[in-house]
Amino acid sequence: MVDHPKRDLVSIEDLSTAEILELFHHADEFRDNLRAWTDLCRGIIMATLFFEPSTRTRLSFESAMLRLGGGVITAADEKNTSRSKGESLADTVRVVGGGYADILVVRHPEDGAARVAARYARVPVINGGDGAHEHPTQTLCDLYTLWKEKGRLEGLEVVLCGDLRYSRTIHSFCYALARFGANIVTMPYPGFELPDYVLHRLRRDFGIQTAAASVGDLPGIAGSSNAAAYLTSSKPHQLALFTNLTNVEVNRIDAIYMTRAQRERHSGESTANYPRLSRTTLGAPLAKDARIMHPLPRVDEIDYDVDDDPRSVYFRQAELGVPMRMALMAFLLGRIQLRAAKSTSQSVEPGITAGAGLRCRNERCITNNEGVRYLSREFRLRDTEVPPVLSCCFCEREVEARFVGDDASRLVARYNAPSARGIPSEQRVYFESEAQAQAAGFQLSPTD
């Protein structure tokens, strides 16, 4: 068991920017000789709890732990776990992290599941992908690859193409790119644009500004969408001059990040004419110095004859995942120390208990699925401006609270009413609507 304060990696925000860069240097050390570290984690056991299919993520973690000298136990088939009998994720991690293993890697189909695991496990938990929410270790591998290829992250022009709506990898990658000062060009398949809640977080937490983007000729991927957008935090003085009808001309591309259609999370939407990157794409002047990235597995979105092009680095991404995950696990287990200041993220701390108030609007959130049995509905107050904005503590989906109730008097008022402003914080209950408040037994304040 670890003998230092527990750290988890649920979100990419659980690591500070300085910690990420320091981990890159440790990953370089591990990569120089992958076989030289078998004493570092001797006696440590890692458990991979994968309730969704995986090849690269699971094997990469298992390889990384074995190269560190530890052991591995795994539950890689949901049908053969107690979840098929109705056991909750909370109970599973309490058992497996209660003596079976010293660190857990969890992949789960429900958004926010990794936060549940981190709350209930006594040992460090790493998010191996939770629903459409985040996949922070894939993001670490992606950033590490881009950093090694380009020598920096700040100021890079990165194109994200394909299914940006359901790809948890894309969501984590966006947050990280914004933090490092890279510029993002989104080229989604129509109907699969970045979700509004991702855009809201980028604007609120990272000062990202958005403008329409004009991308030159990229056969196979440009023209697949008329919703290309340019997201930047580094050029506010320029974007302030743009109107909604003005395009940002993209004249350089450092990386094209392709994604497959996440069919396991779709609701039957058509993906006919999905973007497809080919040698013709790479022949475009804009792609001259671009690195082609993909989290894998690919389906049909990158032609096989692109594999031998030196700009294609997606197999290198997979290879670099082993030393990157070695560095991460060694850090979380206290086997290496980082000098960098740690993140101030409180991703597993309790928030405001909603009680009879708000309900997460994300139907894929664990609080609306197995968590109904044992989780409190918790939210964090993200923005105290009018109306207040709160986000689910588990999946981070945001909601506006237009009514505020007093749990003591059972009266509710509009968010901007004087009576609402006078409610003590510990007695506040938030609601989206008056009807929601009345259904919970609150009455409209006579002074509202």
Secondary structure per residue as TSV (DSSP state, phi and psi in degrees):
chain	resnum	aa	ss	phi	psi
A	1	M	-	360.0	153.9
A	2	V	-	-73.2	147.1
A	3	D	-	-116.0	29.6
A	4	H	S	-139.0	165.3
A	5	P	-	-53.6	134.1
A	6	K	-	-67.1	132.3
A	7	R	-	-121.4	140.0
A	8	D	-	-119.9	160.2
A	9	L	B	-121.0	90.7
A	10	V	S	-95.1	-42.5
A	11	S	S	-127.4	156.6
A	12	I	G	-61.4	-21.4
A	13	E	G	-71.9	-10.1
A	14	D	G	-75.5	-8.7
A	15	L	S	-115.6	135.7
A	16	S	-	-73.5	162.2
A	17	T	H	-59.5	-41.6
A	18	A	H	-65.5	-37.6
A	19	E	H	-64.1	-40.8
A	20	I	H	-60.3	-47.5
A	21	L	H	-62.9	-38.3
A	22	E	H	-67.4	-37.4
A	23	L	H	-63.0	-33.8
A	24	F	H	-58.0	-42.5
A	25	H	H	-68.5	-37.6
A	26	H	H	-65.3	-40.0
A	27	A	H	-60.1	-39.0
A	28	D	H	-59.4	-42.0
A	29	E	H	-63.0	-45.2
A	30	F	H	-62.9	-39.9
A	31	R	H	-69.1	-28.1
A	32	D	H	-57.7	-32.5
A	33	N	T	-156.4	91.3
A	34	L	G	-63.4	-21.2
A	35	R	G	-92.7	4.4
A	36	A	G	-97.0	8.0
A	37	W	-	-121.4	22.6
A	38	T	T	-74.3	-4.3
A	39	D	T	-98.5	-10.1
A	40	L	T	-67.1	-40.5
A	41	C	T	-122.8	32.0
A	42	R	T	-60.2	132.7
A	43	G	T	90.7	-9.7
A	44	I	-	-83.7	142.3
A	45	I	E	-120.2	129.1
A	46	M	E	-106.5	137.9
A	47	A	E	-112.6	129.5
A	48	T	E	-103.2	115.4
A	49	L	E	-108.3	96.9
A	50	F	E	-113.3	107.9
A	51	F	S	-97.2	8.8
A	52	E	S	-133.4	154.9
A	53	P	-	-63.0	147.6
A	54	S	-	-161.6	144.4
A	55	T	S	-116.2	-65.0
A	56	R	H	-64.6	-48.8
A	57	T	H	-61.3	-49.3
A	58	R	H	-64.9	-49.5
A	59	L	H	-66.3	-33.8
A	60	S	H	-63.2	-45.3
A	61	F	H	-63.9	-43.7
A	62	E	H	-66.3	-41.2
A	63	S	H	-61.3	-43.5
A	64	A	H	-60.9	-43.9
A	65	M	H	-68.2	-40.6
A	66	L	H	-63.2	-37.9
A	67	R	H	-69.2	-23.3
A	68	L	T	-83.9	-3.4
A	69	G	T	94.4	3.3
A	70	G	-	-90.6	-176.8
A	71	G	E	-113.6	169.9
A	72	V	E	-135.9	133.4
A	73	I	E	-122.6	150.0
A	74	T	E	-143.2	147.1
A	75	A	E	-125.4	93.3
A	76	A	-	-104.6	1.8
A	77	D	-	-133.8	110.4
A	78	E	G	-55.6	-33.2
A	79	K	G	-64.8	-22.8
A	80	N	G	-102.8	15.5
A	81	T	S	-110.9	168.8
A	82	S	G	-71.2	-8.5
A	83	R	G	-61.5	-33.1
A	84	S	G	-66.0	-17.1
A	85	K	G	-95.4	-3.5
A	86	G	T	105.1	5.5
A	87	E	-	-68.2	140.3
A	88	S	-	-78.4	157.2
A	89	L	H	-61.0	-39.3
A	90	A	H	-57.2	-45.5
A	91	D	H	-68.2	-38.7
A	92	T	H	-60.3	-48.2
A	93	V	H	-72.0	-29.4
A	94	R	H	-65.8	-36.4
A	95	V	H	-73.1	-53.1
A	96	V	I	-68.4	-35.4
A	97	G	I	-87.7	7.7
A	98	G	I	-101.6	16.6
A	99	G	I	150.7	-22.4
A	100	Y	I	-74.6	-37.4
A	101	A	-	-145.2	158.8
A	102	D	S	-101.5	-12.1
A	103	I	E	-156.5	142.0
A	104	L	E	-119.5	139.1
A	105	V	E	-116.1	121.7
A	106	V	E	-120.6	128.9
A	107	R	E	-120.8	133.4
A	108	H	E	-149.4	146.7
A	109	P	S	-76.9	-11.9
A	110	E	S	-100.7	133.8
A	111	D	B	-60.0	133.6
A	112	G	T	88.2	-1.8
A	113	A	H	-62.8	-34.7
A	114	A	H	-64.1	-33.0
A	115	R	H	-68.9	-36.1
A	116	V	H	-62.4	-46.5
A	117	A	H	-59.7	-43.5
A	118	A	H	-65.7	-33.7
A	119	R	H	-69.0	-39.0
A	120	Y	H	-94.0	-18.6
A	121	A	-	-86.4	142.1
A	122	R	S	-83.7	-11.1
A	123	V	S	-111.7	164.9
A	124	P	-	-57.9	141.7
A	125	V	E	-120.0	135.0
A	126	I	E	-114.9	130.7
A	127	N	E	-78.3	113.1
A	128	G	E	-93.1	14.8
A	129	G	E	118.8	117.3
A	130	D	E	-124.4	104.7
A	131	G	T	55.8	-134.5
A	132	A	T	-98.6	18.7
A	133	H	T	-82.9	-78.8
A	134	E	B	-144.7	162.1
A	135	H	-	-144.5	73.7
A	136	P	H	-65.6	-31.4
A	137	T	H	-74.7	-29.6
A	138	Q	H	-64.2	-38.3
A	139	T	H	-63.5	-42.0
A	140	L	H	-58.7	-43.3
A	141	C	H	-64.6	-40.7
A	142	D	H	-64.6	-46.2
A	143	L	H	-63.5	-42.1
A	144	Y	H	-61.5	-43.3
A	145	T	H	-62.4	-47.6
A	146	L	H	-64.1	-39.7
A	147	W	H	-62.5	-42.2
A	148	K	H	-71.2	-35.7
A	149	E	H	-73.9	-38.6
A	150	K	H	-109.4	-11.6
A	151	G	S	79.7	-1.9
A	152	R	-	-165.5	170.3
A	153	L	-	-121.4	-33.0
A	154	E	T	-63.0	132.1
A	155	G	T	81.1	-1.4
A	156	L	-	-68.9	151.1
A	157	E	E	-106.9	109.4
A	158	V	E	-116.8	122.3
A	159	V	E	-92.9	128.4
A	160	L	E	-108.6	123.6
A	161	C	E	-130.1	139.8
A	162	G	E	110.2	-130.7
A	163	D	-	-87.9	95.4
A	164	L	-	-95.7	-9.1
A	165	R	S	-79.5	-47.1
A	166	Y	S	-101.9	-8.0
A	167	S	-	-80.1	107.7
A	168	R	H	-64.4	-30.6
A	169	T	H	-60.3	-44.3
A	170	I	H	-62.8	-41.7
A	171	H	H	-62.3	-48.8
A	172	S	H	-61.6	-42.0
A	173	F	H	-63.4	-41.0
A	174	C	H	-58.5	-48.1
A	175	Y	H	-60.6	-42.0
A	176	A	H	-69.8	-43.9
A	177	L	H	-58.8	-40.8
A	178	A	H	-62.7	-42.4
A	179	R	H	-61.6	-36.8
A	180	F	T	-87.0	1.9
A	181	G	T	78.7	22.0
A	182	A	-	-82.7	156.7
A	183	N	E	-100.6	140.6
A	184	I	E	-116.1	131.2
A	185	V	E	-113.5	115.6
A	186	T	E	-94.7	129.3
A	187	M	E	-130.3	74.4
A	188	P	E	-77.8	154.7
A	189	Y	-	-65.6	136.6
A	190	P	T	-52.0	128.5
A	191	G	T	91.5	-5.7
A	192	F	-	-122.1	39.1
A	193	E	-	-72.0	165.5
A	194	L	-	-54.3	135.0
A	195	P	-	-63.2	152.4
A	196	D	H	-58.8	-36.7
A	197	Y	H	-68.2	-29.1
A	198	V	H	-69.9	-44.4
A	199	L	H	-62.8	-40.5
A	200	H	H	-61.6	-43.3
A	201	R	H	-66.7	-38.6
A	202	L	H	-61.9	-40.5
A	203	R	H	-70.7	-45.2
A	204	R	H	-72.1	-47.4
A	205	D	H	-87.9	-24.3
A	206	F	H	-125.2	4.1
A	207	G	-	65.3	25.2
A	208	I	-	-68.0	136.4
A	209	Q	E	-114.4	148.4
A	210	T	E	-122.5	138.2
A	211	A	E	-140.5	160.4
A	212	A	E	-64.7	147.3
A	213	A	E	-115.9	141.5
A	214	S	E	-113.3	110.2
A	215	V	E	-106.1	134.8
A	216	G	-	-66.3	-169.1
A	217	D	-	-69.1	115.2
A	218	L	-	-132.0	83.2
A	219	P	T	-53.0	133.3
A	220	G	T	97.3	-28.7
A	221	I	T	-124.1	-42.5
A	222	A	T	-71.7	140.2
A	223	G	T	91.3	-11.8
A	224	S	S	-75.1	-14.2
A	225	S	-	-145.5	144.8
A	226	N	S	-102.9	19.4
A	227	A	-	-118.0	31.0
A	228	A	-	-63.1	137.5
A	229	A	E	-134.7	151.9
A	230	Y	E	-113.2	121.5
A	231	L	E	-116.0	122.6
A	232	T	E	-147.5	149.5
A	233	S	S	-115.9	-0.6
A	234	S	S	-99.9	-8.5
A	235	K	-	-131.1	48.1
A	236	P	H	-62.4	-32.5
A	237	H	H	-66.6	-29.4
A	238	Q	H	-80.0	-44.9
A	239	L	H	-66.4	-25.2
A	240	A	T	-62.8	-20.9
A	241	L	T	-86.7	-13.6
A	242	F	-	-84.7	150.2
A	243	T	-	-105.5	173.8
A	244	N	T	-64.1	-17.6
A	245	L	T	-96.8	0.0
A	246	T	-	-100.1	131.6
A	247	N	E	-89.3	146.0
A	248	V	E	-87.9	122.0
A	249	E	E	-78.9	118.2
A	250	V	E	-90.8	111.7
A	251	N	-	-115.0	6.7
A	252	R	-	-151.3	139.0
A	253	I	-	-128.7	126.4
A	254	D	S	-94.6	-27.4
A	255	A	E	-156.2	143.4
A	256	I	E	-116.0	117.6
A	257	Y	E	-104.8	106.0
A	258	M	E	-89.0	147.2
A	259	T	-	-132.4	148.5
A	260	R	-	-80.8	163.3
A	261	A	-	-70.5	123.3
A	262	Q	-	-80.4	72.6
A	263	R	G	-63.3	-26.0
A	264	E	G	-69.0	-14.5
A	265	R	G	-115.6	3.4
A	266	H	-	-83.2	164.5
A	267	S	S	-114.6	40.4
A	268	G	S	89.2	10.1
A	269	E	-	-64.5	143.6
A	270	S	-	-72.9	141.8
A	271	T	-	-123.5	31.2
A	272	A	T	-63.4	144.2
A	273	N	T	62.4	33.5
A	274	Y	-	-63.3	145.5
A	275	P	-	-54.3	143.3
A	276	R	-	-140.0	119.1
A	277	L	B	-90.5	130.6
A	278	S	-	-135.9	-177.6
A	279	R	H	-61.3	-31.7
A	280	T	H	-63.0	-39.3
A	281	T	H	-60.1	-45.6
A	282	L	H	-69.1	-17.8
A	283	G	T	-79.8	-8.6
A	284	A	S	-71.1	140.9
A	285	P	G	-54.3	-36.6
A	286	L	G	-62.1	-28.4
A	287	A	G	-91.2	6.0
A	288	K	T	-52.7	-46.2
A	289	D	T	-111.1	14.7
A	290	A	-	-81.1	143.1
A	291	R	E	-95.6	135.8
A	292	I	E	-96.4	119.6
A	293	M	E	-120.8	154.6
A	294	H	-	-162.8	134.9
A	295	P	-	-74.0	-15.1
A	296	L	S	62.9	148.9
A	297	P	-	-78.5	149.6
A	298	R	-	-93.0	159.9
A	299	V	S	-117.6	-85.9
A	300	D	S	-123.9	7.6
A	301	E	S	-84.2	-9.5
A	302	I	B	-134.5	123.9
A	303	D	-	-65.3	146.5
A	304	Y	G	-66.8	-26.0
A	305	D	G	-77.2	0.6
A	306	V	G	-84.6	-16.6
A	307	D	T	-58.3	-35.2
A	308	D	T	-83.6	-5.4
A	309	D	S	-71.2	131.4
A	310	P	T	-62.4	-15.3
A	311	R	T	-80.5	-13.4
A	312	S	B	-83.8	115.6
A	313	V	-	-120.9	15.5
A	314	Y	H	-68.2	-31.5
A	315	F	H	-74.8	-29.1
A	316	R	H	-68.0	-37.0
A	317	Q	H	-53.1	-47.2
A	318	A	H	-64.6	-41.1
A	319	E	H	-65.1	-40.7
A	320	L	H	-71.8	-13.0
A	321	G	H	-63.0	-29.6
A	322	V	H	-68.8	-57.4
A	323	P	H	-63.6	-31.8
A	324	M	H	-65.0	-43.1
A	325	R	H	-73.7	-29.0
A	326	M	H	-59.9	-47.6
A	327	A	H	-62.3	-43.9
A	328	L	H	-62.3	-48.9
A	329	M	H	-67.5	-39.3
A	330	A	H	-60.0	-37.1
A	331	F	H	-68.7	-50.2
A	332	L	H	-63.5	-27.6
A	333	L	T	-88.3	-0.4
A	334	G	T	78.2	15.0
A	335	R	S	-84.8	-20.6
A	336	I	S	-131.5	150.8
A	337	Q	-	-111.0	146.3
A	338	L	-	-109.1	137.6
A	339	R	-	-81.0	-21.4
A	340	A	S	-66.3	150.9
A	341	A	-	-65.5	139.7
A	342	K	-	-80.1	164.9
A	343	S	-	-67.4	148.1
A	344	T	-	-92.6	6.9
A	345	S	-	-60.1	140.9
A	346	Q	-	-118.1	50.9
A	347	S	T	-67.8	-20.1
A	348	V	T	-112.8	6.6
A	349	E	S	-79.0	147.9
A	350	P	-	-62.9	153.1
A	351	G	-	-114.9	-150.9
A	352	I	E	-80.4	123.8
A	353	T	E	-76.3	123.0
A	354	A	-	-71.9	-25.3
A	355	G	T	58.6	-122.2
A	356	A	T	-89.0	9.6
A	357	G	S	-89.7	-121.6
A	358	L	-	-61.4	152.9
A	359	R	-	-126.7	137.5
A	360	C	-	-60.3	133.0
A	361	R	S	-85.1	-4.5
A	362	N	-	-85.0	107.5
A	363	E	T	-65.6	-17.9
A	364	R	T	-88.3	-4.3
A	365	C	B	-67.4	143.6
A	366	I	G	-62.4	-25.9
A	367	T	G	-68.1	-20.6
A	368	N	G	-100.1	5.9
A	369	N	T	-126.2	-116.3
A	370	E	G	-63.3	-27.9
A	371	G	G	-67.6	-12.2
A	372	V	G	-54.9	-30.1
A	373	R	G	-73.6	-29.5
A	374	Y	T	-144.8	-6.6
A	375	L	-	-97.9	139.8
A	376	S	-	-79.0	147.8
A	377	R	-	-80.3	112.0
A	378	E	E	-120.1	145.0
A	379	F	E	-136.7	156.1
A	380	R	E	-112.1	137.6
A	381	L	E	-78.6	109.5
A	382	R	E	-89.5	-35.5
A	383	D	E	-146.7	120.6
A	384	T	-	-89.7	0.5
A	385	E	S	-66.4	173.7
A	386	V	S	-93.7	133.5
A	387	P	S	-77.2	159.3
A	388	P	-	-59.5	142.4
A	389	V	E	-113.4	127.6
A	390	L	E	-121.5	153.5
A	391	S	E	-126.2	144.4
A	392	C	E	-60.1	132.1
A	393	C	T	-65.0	-17.6
A	394	F	T	-100.4	-52.1
A	395	C	T	-105.4	-7.9
A	396	E	-	72.1	10.2
A	397	R	-	-68.8	136.6
A	398	E	E	-96.6	155.3
A	399	V	E	-148.2	145.1
A	400	E	E	-90.9	133.5
A	401	A	-	-104.1	101.9
A	402	R	-	-90.2	-7.5
A	403	F	E	-133.5	142.4
A	404	V	E	-124.9	125.8
A	405	G	E	-105.1	158.2
A	406	D	E	-106.0	114.3
A	407	D	T	-66.6	-21.3
A	408	A	T	-81.8	-47.6
A	409	S	T	-88.8	-15.6
A	410	R	T	62.6	29.0
A	411	L	E	-105.3	150.0
A	412	V	E	-130.0	147.2
A	413	A	E	-139.8	159.9
A	414	R	E	-61.3	150.0
A	415	Y	T	-56.8	-29.3
A	416	N	T	-100.8	9.7
A	417	A	S	-80.3	146.4
A	418	P	H	-54.9	-37.7
A	419	S	H	-65.7	-30.3
A	420	A	H	-70.9	-40.0
A	421	R	H	-66.0	-22.6
A	422	G	T	-88.6	-1.1
A	423	I	S	-76.3	126.3
A	424	P	-	-58.6	144.8
A	425	S	G	-57.8	-37.1
A	426	E	G	-72.6	-11.6
A	427	Q	G	-107.5	1.2
A	428	R	E	-75.7	137.5
A	429	V	E	-128.9	127.9
A	430	Y	E	-100.6	145.0
A	431	F	E	-137.7	151.6
A	432	E	S	-78.8	-31.6
A	433	S	S	-147.8	163.9
A	434	E	H	-64.8	-36.7
A	435	A	H	-63.2	-40.0
A	436	Q	H	-63.8	-39.7
A	437	A	H	-66.1	-43.5
A	438	Q	H	-65.2	-35.9
A	439	A	H	-64.8	-25.7
A	440	A	T	-90.0	4.0
A	441	G	T	91.8	16.8
A	442	F	-	-98.2	147.8
A	443	Q	E	-113.1	146.2
A	444	L	E	-66.0	131.8
A	445	S	-	-61.5	135.7
A	446	P	T	-66.0	-18.3
A	447	T	T	-92.3	-0.1
A	448	D	-	-74.9	360.0
